[in-house]
Amino acid sequence: MNLFVANWKMNLGGRKSLQLAEELIDSLPEPLPGEVVLCPPATALFMVGEKLKGTPLQLGCQNIYHEEKGAYTGEISPSFVKEAGALYVMVGHSERRHYFQEGGQLLARKIKVALQWGLQPILCVGENLEERETNRAWPRVKEQITEALVGFEEGELKDLVVAYEPVWAIGTGHSAQPADVQEMVYFIREELVNLRGLRILYGGSVKGDNIKDFMELPDIEGVLVGGASLDAREFSRIVNWEKN
Ligand code: PEP
């Protein structure tokens, strides 16, 4: 089933998150043409989770810590995320890789703990501009996936989702070329992950005007949306792409 993930990043506090969740409940098409996942900031997670109860919308978290509890000041336990009602968690978003030096086996540990808590991990991968321009996009994505999935048995990863998000396309207004996206996601599916039923999303400046270009790609089953998910109307256009 197609998956539409709204990443609100650190843009909305509790009240505004709740307001946007309400607007989306009112404006998204019924029945939903796929799974829709809202990822508010951690402080709004519980409230938005309560609001989504009884609706077809799902809750996701933008990040988790790789331990369940203890002296880890400021971190977000997977058990708290689960308690808030989340079903999904993003792992290794490029902003976490860049600003918080996340990567490598830390992400494998996050994926492991997410799965233990029944949270479906959305593993984000993607090359930066320099890597793209010097033909190092493929080895970079290969490295990110190999590191994050080290030590897993195939059966453990049935709930894994991969989001291909070229860093240079995130928040810039310059989305990737659909043909390049297809090449990369085919590579991810066939060469790197090779899991039956794996869902791969595209992320990077997706809007109502370009969503069709990505959803029509044979190996894409959804999108991860940042900026355009902060506007209920625009995000509804994205979710409702087939009717636009
Ligand atoms: C993102 O947050 O992962 C993202 C793709 O953002 P934007 O849609 O704003 O490029």
Residues whose N, C-alpha, C, O or C-beta is under 5 A from the ligand:
A	BS01	PEP	N7 A169 I170 G171 T172 G203 G204 S205 V206 L224 V225 G226 G227 A228
